[in-house]
Amino acid sequence: DARVTQTPRDKVTEMGQEVTMRCQPILGHNTVFWYRQTMMQGLELLAYFRNRAPLDDSGMPKDRFSAEMPDATLATLKIQPSEPRDSAVYFCASGFSPGRGTQYFGPGTRLLVL
Amino acid sequence: DQQVKQNSPSLSVQEGRISILNCDYTNSMFDYFLWYKKYPAEGPTFLISISSIKDKNEDGRFTVFLNKSAKHLSLHIVPSQPGDSAVYFCAARVPAGNNRKLIWGLGTSLAVNP
């Protein structure tokens, strides 16, 4: 049963610290998405990779957030320095393009910045 | 400005009855529409989709209807079961070029009462 995995599942950190979230997409998928879920904004797209190349990171605060795909089996989202307003659930999803746009989500990383 | 709107934050129905979840959109260029279901502490899971050239798609208890002239789609669940209690997200795909990202609604929380 192929699944997207994310680590860590929960992270509590102090303001100013670096946070790194990792995602392993489903083998064979060529698109990877990072989302942030908040109550007010719903699912916000932060970054979108296709064949490991960044296609869209317009939703990501560039001064503190960065997203990379070092290889096809790993995507990372880093926040440096973290702030309390970054507290949210961060989801990674993968899919295949071209296709219908179906995305398969990981379980999320719940981040709390104190 | 929300391009995909789910105007009902919550919905409560009796087990065995029909659940109807609604979604409105503003961009006539969207080419695919998808529904996702989300349980607490899990990532969203794909439920059903419909192409913009169709007006209905059915999968078991789930049917999605698309009214392009009204820019409206709905998800029907018949019969509703307690296990259907979850948050349902409507998403629309942007077809432009290679950037086929999804635009998400804020979700509707469905409670199916035994």
Interface residues (C-beta under 8 A of the other chain):
Chain A: V4 F33 Q41 G42 L43 L45 Y48 R50 L55 D56 F91 A93 S97 P98 R100 G101 T102 Q103 Y104 F105 G106 P107 G108
Chain B: Y32 L34 Y36 A41 E42 G43 P44 T45 F46 S49 S51 F89 A91 R93 N98 N99 R100 K101 L102 W104 G105 L106 G107
